[in-house]
Amino acid sequence: MSEKINLRIDNIAVSVTEGTTILDAAKKINIRIPTLCYHEDLCVAGNCRVCMVEQVGSDRLLPSCAMPVAEGMEILTNSLKVRNARKKIIELLVSEHRAECTTCYKNGKCELQELSSEYIVGEDGFIDLIPFKDYTIDLFSPSIIKDDSKCIRCQRCIRTCAELQSVSALTVSHKGDQMKVTSFFEKPMYEVVCTNCGQCVNRCPTGALTERTYIDHVWAAINDDRKHVVVQTAPAVRIALGEALGMPPGEIVTGKMVAALRRLGFDSVLDTNFTADLTIIEEGNELLQRLKKVLVDKDESVKLPMTTSCSPGWVKFIEHVFPEFLEHVSTAKSPQQMFGALAKTFYAERIDADPAEMVSVSVMPCTAKKFEADRPEMRSSGYKDVDYVLTTRELALMIKQAGIDFTSLPDDDYDSIMGVSSGAAVIFGATGGVMEAALRTAYEVVTGREVPFENLNIEPVRGMDNVREATIKIENPLPDWAFLDGVELKTCVAHGLSNAKKVMEAVRAGAADYHFIEIMACPGGCLGGGGQPIPTSPEIREKRSEAIYLEDELKVIRKSHENPEIVMIYEKFLKEPLGHKSHELLHTHYKGRSRY
């Protein structure tokens, strides 16, 4: 058991475990010490020095984020010496920051701006003494804008990309006053190994990294009478949107979100959850087909384990880092792209609309979805399947621009046809959700019985552990699936690309014999996506997760194959899972192989 350390902070006694930092000890007694480079998800860096505190009896100020407590310490967080030093540090950071706040996308949500206001950084600082560098703005990526002029070199983005994602698209170049955060070889973000996951955007304290916004394009479409504008909303948006509009984390705002979208002027308000259910049917059947070909037909060309393909950040990661495993990725498109393809074919037919005059918009918790929508293979409808992707944050901005009082909105329902979904689709928003949804359906297809877990809750794949495993033994299957009798279906769930890398390295080394792997690029899955409201933290992700599973339990239908609209679309349009129409619209393919 760790030894307890006793100290005083601002003359308040506190007792904490050995190894606790001064910053965390102060949090325990509700004393806020400002930070800029610190983030709960990342290693300690101590780069910005904003969190400096005074130790009584010492001449030097201490970085509270990096300094562990010691017995008998007396710490001052608000002494004159601390305040003066902190203000000078903030002034120096502002001096090298292009502070055009009123035209900055992060205006009102910038951590440097907030501290500058708190410490009344004004004209008596260093702003006019230090010549401003001629930095560039990288606008090439469809997902992320990088503006070096607003970078304060805290290096949160670098640590995020390396520690959480094992990508390392960002690094530090040059030294001294020429030091800058850059991509490798100072190339545009679009040309380096970047997965577009947006986790760097989610942690950037200023406007140096932001999502590329398509708000004006969507407004233009809405106000064009010739266009029929369809919007789809991802599972994780409905449990996070409220945060950006003044509500606490973990609030389920599905009905208010639908009402807001109608008031914004969208012609059809539909649900990505519908195609999440569809993904389960297609991807689940693909898994069962692969198992049959491997176990019965002994077809060595068929690859196991099969991995999910819902996360575009993961797909781009495997393309760069594990290209030899591309044939292991399910050919099923993500729910966003399945929806886009069906919106301009099936849905257009049902409402008698000209697909050439349709504009397909998606609201996603993810910046990588912007990149995914731009991929050349995502045009199977004959048009660009998804025209514009908005993040959760962008939708919140549109609601504010429209002057809508979100909290007072009555709940509304999605339109019918591609607006009905199951609880299994909702849990796509949490890590492990796709796996759980797939198992609920696949087990019942094979055995005719529900999965052997209380209330359909497959607890082994839930939670925030980095990598989770679950094994389900198949016993007494239906005659068509007799070859699976006694088979122990081995599954694995990982979230965050650093954990995905560990899993795939184990597969490469032959140390893992999984049948099915779910990987989500972002910590916590989509609920922790790069387009979700800022800030994010382990506690906030946990509250969002609780809301997702509550929404699942509130649903009347909790299995994808029982969604009546899914049954209808196969009867009226697709005909059968993995059939000709499904492969044409819902899968990526090139001469029978994945085009990812």
C-alpha positions in Angstrom: 0.0 0.0 0.0 1.4 3.4 -1.0 2.5 5.7 1.8 0.4 8.8 2.6 2.1 12.2 2.2 0.9 15.1 4.3 1.3 18.7 3.1 -0.4 22.1 3.0 -1.6 23.9 -0.1 -2.6 27.5 0.4 -2.7 26.7 4.2 -5.1 23.8 3.7 -4.0 20.4 4.9 -4.2 17.6 2.4 -3.1 14.0 2.5 -2.4 12.1 -0.7 -0.6 8.9 -1.8 3.1 9.0 -2.5 3.9 9.9 -6.1 0.9 12.3 -6.5 1.8 15.6 -8.2 1.2 19.0 -6.6 -1.3 19.7 -9.3 -3.4 16.6 -8.5 -3.1 17.2 -4.8 -4.5 20.7 -5.3 -7.4 19.3 -7.3 -8.3 17.1 -4.4 -9.1 20.2 -2.3 -10.7 22.0 -5.2 -7.9 24.4 -5.9 -7.5 25.1 -9.6 -4.0 25.6 -10.9 -4.0 26.8 -14.5 -2.3 24.6 -17.1 -1.7 24.6 -20.9 0.6 21.7 -21.8 -0.9 19.3 -19.3 -3.7 16.9 -20.3 -5.1 14.0 -18.3 -4.7 11.6 -21.2 -1.0 12.4 -21.8 2.4 12.0 -20.2 3.7 15.0 -18.2 5.8 17.4 -20.2 6.2 20.6 -18.1 6.7 22.6 -21.3 4.5 25.7 -20.7 5.4 26.5 -17.1 1.9 28.1 -16.5 1.3 25.8 -13.6 4.2 27.1 -11.5 3.7 27.3 -7.7 5.8 28.5 -4.8 7.2 26.2 -2.1 7.7 28.1 1.1 11.5 28.3 1.8 12.6 27.7 -1.8 13.8 30.4 -4.2 12.6 28.5 -7.3 9.1 28.1 -8.5 8.0 24.5 -9.2 6.0 23.1 -12.1 3.0 21.6 -10.3 2.2 19.2 -13.1 5.5 17.5 -12.9 6.6 17.8 -9.2 5.6 15.0 -6.8 4.5 16.0 -3.3 6.9 15.6 -0.4 6.1 15.3 3.4 5.7 18.6 5.1 5.6 20.7 1.9 4.0 24.1 2.1 2.8 25.2 -1.3 1.4 28.6 -2.4 -0.6 28.6 -5.6 -1.6 32.3 -5.5 1.2 34.3 -4.0 2.4 37.5 -5.5 5.5 35.8 -6.8 3.4 33.1 -8.5 0.9 35.5 -10.0 3.6 37.8 -11.4 5.6 34.9 -12.9 2.4 33.3 -14.3 1.3 36.6 -16.0 4.8 37.0 -17.6 4.7 33.5 -18.9 1.3 34.0 -20.5 2.4 37.4 -21.9 5.4 35.6 -23.6 3.1 32.9 -25.0 0.7 35.6 -26.4 3.6 37.5 -27.9 4.3 34.7 -30.3 0.7 33.9 -31.0 -1.3 35.5 -33.8 -4.0 36.8 -31.5 -6.7 37.6 -34.0 -9.2 36.3 -31.6 -12.4 37.6 -33.2 -11.7 35.8 -36.5 -10.4 32.6 -34.9 -12.5 29.4 -35.0 -11.6 28.8 -31.4 -12.7 32.2 -30.2 -14.4 31.8 -26.8 -13.1 28.2 -26.5 -9.3 28.9 -26.5 -7.4 28.0 -23.3 -4.8 30.7 -23.9 -7.5 33.3 -24.5 -9.2 32.4 -21.2 -5.9 32.7 -19.3 -5.1 36.0 -21.0 -8.4 37.3 -19.9 -8.0 36.0 -16.3 -4.5 37.6 -16.0 -5.4 40.8 -17.8 -2.7 40.5 -20.4 -2.7 43.8 -22.3 -0.6 46.3 -24.2 2.1 46.5 -21.5 3.2 43.0 -22.3 5.7 41.7 -24.9 3.4 41.8 -28.0 5.0 44.8 -29.7 8.6 43.8 -28.7 8.9 40.5 -30.5 8.7 40.4 -34.3 6.0 38.0 -35.6 7.2 35.1 -37.7 5.8 34.5 -41.2 4.1 31.2 -40.6 1.9 29.3 -43.1 -1.5 27.7 -42.8 -1.9 24.2 -44.0 -5.3 23.9 -45.7 -4.7 20.8 -47.9 -6.4 18.2 -45.6 -10.1 17.6 -46.0 -10.2 17.0 -42.2 -7.7 19.2 -40.3 -6.4 22.8 -40.6 -3.0 23.4 -39.1 -2.2 27.1 -38.4 1.4 27.5 -37.1 0.9 31.1 -36.2 -1.4 30.1 -33.4 0.8 27.3 -32.0 2.2 27.9 -28.5 4.5 24.8 -28.7 2.9 23.0 -25.8 3.4 19.8 -27.7 0.1 18.3 -26.6 -0.6 17.3 -30.3 2.8 15.6 -30.6 2.3 13.6 -27.4 -1.3 12.7 -28.5 -0.2 11.5 -31.9 2.7 9.4 -30.5 1.3 8.1 -27.2 -2.4 7.6 -27.9 -2.2 6.8 -31.6 1.3 5.5 -32.3 1.3 7.5 -35.6 3.8 10.3 -34.9 2.6 12.5 -37.8 3.8 15.6 -35.8 7.2 16.4 -34.4 9.4 19.4 -33.4 11.7 21.0 -35.8 14.5 23.6 -35.4 15.7 25.1 -32.1 15.4 28.2 -29.9 13.1 30.9 -31.2 12.8 29.0 -34.5 11.4 25.9 -32.9 8.0 24.8 -34.3 5.6 21.9 -34.3 5.5 20.5 -37.8 4.7 17.3 -39.7 7.6 15.2 -40.8 9.8 16.9 -43.5 7.5 19.9 -43.0 5.1 18.5 -45.6 1.4 19.3 -45.7 -0.7 17.0 -43.3 -2.3 15.5 -46.3 1.0 14.1 -47.5 2.3 12.5 -44.3 1.2 9.4 -42.4 -1.8 11.0 -40.7 -5.0 9.1 -40.0 -7.2 12.3 -39.7 -8.5 11.0 -36.4 -8.5 14.6 -34.9 -7.3 13.6 -31.5 -4.7 16.4 -31.9 -7.5 18.8 -32.6 -9.4 17.7 -29.5 -6.4 18.4 -27.3 -4.9 21.6 -28.9 -5.5 24.5 -26.4 -5.6 27.2 -29.1 -6.6 27.4 -32.7 -3.4 25.9 -34.1 -5.3 22.7 -35.0 -8.9 22.7 -35.9 -11.3 20.7 -38.0 -11.9 21.9 -41.5 -15.4 23.3 -41.3 -18.2 22.9 -43.9 -20.8 24.9 -42.1 -21.1 27.6 -44.8 -21.5 24.9 -47.5 -24.3 23.2 -45.6 -26.1 26.6 -45.0 -25.9 27.3 -48.7 -27.4 23.9 -49.6 -30.2 24.4 -47.0 -31.1 27.8 -48.5 -31.1 26.5 -52.1 -34.7 25.7 -53.0 -33.5 23.4 -55.7 -31.8 21.0 -53.3 -33.2 18.3 -51.1 -30.9 18.2 -48.1 -30.7 15.0 -46.1 -28.9 14.8 -42.8 -27.8 11.7 -40.8 -26.6 11.7 -37.2 -24.1 9.3 -35.7 -24.8 7.3 -32.5 -22.2 9.2 -30.4 -23.5 12.7 -31.4 -26.7 12.4 -29.4 -24.9 11.9 -26.1 -22.4 14.7 -26.5 -24.1 17.5 -28.4 -25.6 18.9 -25.2 -22.1 19.5 -23.8 -21.4 22.1 -26.5 -24.8 23.8 -25.8 -24.5 24.2 -22.0 -25.6 20.8 -20.7 -23.6 18.5 -18.5 -21.8 15.5 -20.0 -23.8 12.3 -20.5 -27.1 13.9 -21.3 -29.1 12.1 -24.0 -30.4 14.7 -26.3 -31.7 12.6 -29.3 -35.1 14.2 -29.5 -33.9 17.8 -29.1 -31.2 17.2 -31.7 -33.8 16.0 -34.2 -36.0 19.0 -33.4 -33.0 21.4 -33.9 -32.1 19.8 -37.2 -35.6 20.4 -38.5 -35.5 24.0 -37.4 -32.2 24.5 -39.1 -34.0 23.6 -42.4 -32.9 20.1 -43.3 -35.5 18.5 -45.6 -35.1 14.9 -44.2 -33.8 14.1 -40.7 -32.6 10.5 -40.7 -30.4 8.3 -38.5 -27.0 6.8 -39.1 -28.1 4.2 -36.6 -30.3 2.7 -39.4 -27.2 1.8 -41.4 -25.4 0.8 -38.2 -28.0 -2.0 -38.0 -27.5 -2.6 -41.7 -23.7 -2.8 -41.1 -24.3 -5.6 -38.6 -26.3 -7.6 -41.1 -23.7 -7.3 -43.9 -20.6 -7.5 -41.7 -22.0 -10.3 -39.6 -22.8 -12.4 -42.6 -19.4 -11.6 -44.0 -17.8 -13.0 -40.8 -20.0 -16.2 -41.0 -19.2 -16.6 -44.7 -15.4 -16.3 -43.9 -15.7 -18.9 -41.1 -17.5 -21.3 -43.4 -14.8 -20.9 -46.2 -12.0 -21.4 -43.7 -13.4 -24.2 -41.6 -15.4 -26.2 -44.2 -14.0 -25.3 -47.6 -10.4 -24.9 -46.3 -10.0 -21.9 -48.6 -6.6 -20.5 -47.7 -7.3 -17.3 -49.6 -9.9 -16.2 -47.1 -8.4 -14.2 -44.2 -9.1 -14.5 -40.5 -9.3 -12.8 -38.1 -11.7 -10.3 -39.7 -11.5 -6.8 -38.4 -14.2 -4.1 -38.4 -14.1 -1.3 -41.0 -16.4 1.3 -39.3 -13.5 3.6 -38.1 -11.9 5.5 -41.0 -9.0 6.4 -38.8 -8.3 2.7 -38.2 -8.6 1.9 -41.9 -6.1 4.6 -42.8 -3.8 3.3 -40.0 -3.8 -0.3 -41.3 -3.2 1.0 -44.8 0.0 2.7 -43.6 1.3 0.5 -40.8 -0.1 -3.0 -41.6 -0.8 -3.1 -45.3 -0.3 -6.9 -45.4 -3.4 -7.2 -43.3 -5.7 -5.2 -45.6 -7.6 -8.4 -46.7 -8.5 -9.0 -43.1 -10.5 -5.8 -43.0 -14.2 -6.3 -43.6 -15.3 -5.0 -47.0 -18.4 -3.5 -45.5 -18.5 0.3 -45.7 -18.9 2.3 -42.5 -22.5 3.2 -41.5 -21.9 6.8 -42.8 -21.0 5.6 -46.2 -23.7 3.0 -46.4 -26.2 5.7 -45.6 -24.8 8.0 -48.2 -25.0 5.4 -50.9 -28.6 4.5 -50.0 -29.7 8.1 -49.6 -29.1 8.8 -53.3 -30.5 5.5 -54.5 -33.1 3.7 -52.3 -34.2 6.8 -50.4 -34.3 9.0 -53.5 -36.6 6.5 -55.1 -38.9 6.2 -52.1 -39.5 10.0 -51.9 -39.4 10.5 -55.7 -36.4 12.9 -55.5 -33.7 13.5 -58.1 -30.4 12.3 -56.6 -28.5 14.9 -58.7 -30.3 17.5 -56.6 -29.8 15.8 -53.3 -27.2 17.0 -50.8 -26.2 14.4 -48.3 -24.9 15.7 -44.9 -23.7 13.7 -42.0 -23.1 14.8 -38.4 -20.2 12.8 -36.9 -18.1 12.7 -33.7 -15.2 12.3 -36.0 -12.9 14.4 -38.2 -11.7 11.3 -40.1 -15.2 10.9 -41.5 -14.5 14.1 -43.6 -11.6 12.3 -45.2 -13.6 9.1 -45.6 -16.4 10.9 -47.5 -13.7 12.2 -50.0 -12.3 8.8 -50.8 -12.7 8.0 -54.5 -14.4 4.6 -53.8 -17.2 6.3 -51.9 -19.3 7.2 -55.0 -21.2 4.0 -55.6 -24.5 5.9 -55.9 -23.2 7.5 -59.1 -22.6 10.7 -57.1 -20.5 11.6 -54.1 -22.3 9.6 -51.5 -21.8 12.0 -48.6 -21.3 15.6 -49.7 -20.4 17.2 -46.4 -19.4 16.0 -43.0 -20.0 18.1 -39.9 -18.6 17.4 -36.5 -20.6 17.5 -33.3 -19.0 20.8 -32.6 -20.0 22.2 -36.0 -23.6 21.2 -35.5 -23.6 23.0 -32.1 -22.3 26.1 -33.8 -25.1 26.0 -36.4 -27.7 25.7 -33.7 -26.2 28.8 -32.0 -26.0 30.7 -35.3 -29.7 30.0 -35.8 -30.6 31.4 -32.4 -32.2 28.2 -31.2 -32.7 27.7 -27.4 -31.6 24.1 -27.5 -32.5 23.2 -23.9 -36.1 24.3 -24.3 -36.8 22.3 -27.5 -39.4 19.6 -27.4 -38.3 16.1 -28.3 -39.0 15.1 -31.9 -38.7 11.8 -33.9 -36.6 11.0 -36.9 -38.4 10.7 -40.3 -39.5 7.2 -41.2 -37.5 5.2 -43.8 -33.9 5.1 -42.7 -34.9 6.7 -39.3 -35.7 3.6 -37.3 -33.0 1.7 -35.4 -32.2 -0.7 -32.6 -30.3 -0.4 -29.4 -27.6 -2.4 -31.0 -27.0 0.4 -33.4 -26.8 3.0 -30.5 -23.9 1.2 -28.8 -21.8 1.6 -32.0 -20.8 4.9 -30.3 -18.8 3.2 -27.5 -15.7 1.0 -27.8 -16.9 -2.6 -27.9 -20.3 -1.6 -29.2 -19.9 -2.9 -32.8 -18.6 -6.2 -31.4 -21.6 -6.5 -29.0 -24.1 -5.6 -31.7 -22.6 -8.2 -34.1 -22.6 -10.9 -31.5 -26.2 -10.3 -30.6 -27.2 -11.0 -34.2 -24.6 -13.5 -35.3 -25.2 -15.8 -32.3 -28.9 -15.8 -32.9 -28.6 -16.4 -36.6 -26.4 -19.4 -35.9 -28.2 -20.9 -32.9 -31.7 -19.5 -33.1 -31.2 -18.3 -29.5 -30.3 -15.0 -27.9 -26.7 -14.6 -26.7 -26.2 -16.2 -23.3 -25.8 -12.9 -21.4 -28.3 -11.3 -19.1 -30.5 -8.7 -20.8 -28.3 -9.0 -24.0 -25.5 -7.1 -22.2 -22.2 -8.6 -23.3 -20.2 -7.3 -20.4 -16.8 -8.7 -21.4 -16.5 -6.4 -24.4 -17.6 -3.3 -22.5 -15.6 -0.9 -20.5 -12.5 1.3 -21.1 -9.7 -1.3 -20.7 -7.2 -0.8 -23.5 -7.7 -4.3 -25.0 -10.6 -6.7 -24.1 -11.2 -10.2 -25.1 -14.3 -12.4 -25.1 -14.9 -16.0 -26.1 -18.4 -17.4 -26.9 -18.8 -21.1 -27.3 -21.3 -22.1 -30.0 -23.3 -25.2 -29.0 -26.3 -26.9 -30.7 -26.4 -24.6 -33.8 -29.1 -24.7 -36.4 -28.5 -27.3 -39.2 -27.1 -24.8 -41.7 -24.4 -23.9 -39.2 -23.6 -27.4 -37.9 -19.9 -26.9 -38.8 -19.7 -24.3 -36.0 -20.8 -26.7 -33.2 -18.3 -26.6 -30.4 -16.4 -23.7 -31.9 -15.2 -21.1 -29.5 -15.6 -17.8 -31.2 -12.7 -15.6 -30.1 -13.1 -11.9 -30.2 -11.0 -8.9 -29.3 -11.8 -5.2 -28.8 -9.2 -2.3 -28.9 -9.6 1.4 -28.8 -6.9 4.0 -29.6 -4.5 3.3 -32.3 -1.6 2.5 -30.0 -3.7 -0.4 -28.6 -4.7 -1.4 -32.2 -1.0 -1.6 -33.0 -0.3 -4.0 -30.1 -3.2 -6.2 -31.2 -2.1 -6.4 -34.8 1.5 -7.0 -33.8 0.3 -10.0 -31.8 -1.6 -11.2 -34.8 1.4 -10.7 -37.0 3.6 -12.7 -34.5 1.1 -15.6 -34.4 0.5 -14.9 -30.7 -3.3 -14.2 -31.1 -5.8 -16.6 -32.7 -8.9 -14.3 -32.8 -11.7 -14.8 -35.3 -13.1 -11.2 -35.1 -11.5 -7.9 -34.0 -13.2 -4.6 -33.4 -10.9 -1.5 -33.5 -11.8 2.1 -33.0 -9.2 4.8 -33.7 -10.2 7.0 -30.8 -10.0 6.5 -27.0 -13.4 5.3 -25.8 -14.5 4.7 -29.4 -16.6 7.3 -31.3 -17.8 8.9 -28.0 -14.2 10.1 -27.7 -13.9 11.1 -31.3 -11.8 14.0 -32.6 -15.0 16.0 -33.5 -16.7 15.8 -30.1 -17.1 18.7 -27.7 -13.9 19.9 -25.9 -12.7 19.2 -23.3 -12.6 15.4 -23.1 -11.3 13.4 -20.2 -11.6 9.9 -18.8 -14.5 11.0 -16.6 -16.3 12.7 -19.5 -15.8 9.7 -21.7 -17.2 7.5 -19.0 -20.4 9.6 -18.6 -20.9 9.5 -22.4 -20.5 5.7 -22.3 -23.1 5.4 -19.6 -25.6 7.5 -21.6 -25.0 5.3 -24.7 -25.8 2.1 -22.8 -28.8 3.7 -21.2 -30.1 4.7 -24.6 -29.7 1.1 -25.7 -31.7 -0.3 -22.8 -34.5 2.3 -23.4 -35.0 1.0 -27.0 -37.9 -1.4 -27.7 -35.8 -3.2 -30.4 -32.3 -4.1 -29.2 -31.1 -6.4 -32.0 -30.2 -5.2 -35.5 -31.9 -8.0 -37.4 -35.2 -7.2 -35.7 -35.3 -3.7 -37.0 -38.5 -3.7 -39.2 -37.0 -1.1 -41.6 -33.9 -3.4 -42.1 -36.3 -6.3 -42.9 -38.1 -4.0 -45.4 -35.0 -2.7 -47.2 -33.9 -6.3 -47.9 -37.4 -7.2 -49.1 -37.9 -4.1 -51.3 -34.4 -3.2 -52.4 -31.3 -5.1 -51.4 -32.9 -8.6 -51.6 -30.3 -10.5 -49.5 -27.2 -9.8 -47.4 -23.9 -9.9 -49.4 -26.0 -10.0 -52.6 -25.4 -8.2 -55.8 -27.0 -4.9 -54.8 -25.4 -5.0 -51.4 -21.9 -5.5 -52.9 -22.6 -2.7 -55.3 -23.6 -0.1 -52.7 -22.5 -1.2 -49.3 -19.1 -2.8 -49.8 -15.8 -1.6 -51.2 -14.5 -3.9 -53.9 -12.1 -4.1 -56.8 -11.9 -7.4 -58.6 -13.5 -9.0 -55.6 -11.1 -7.5 -53.2 -11.2 -4.6 -50.7 -10.2 -1.3 -52.2 -9.2 0.1 -48.8 
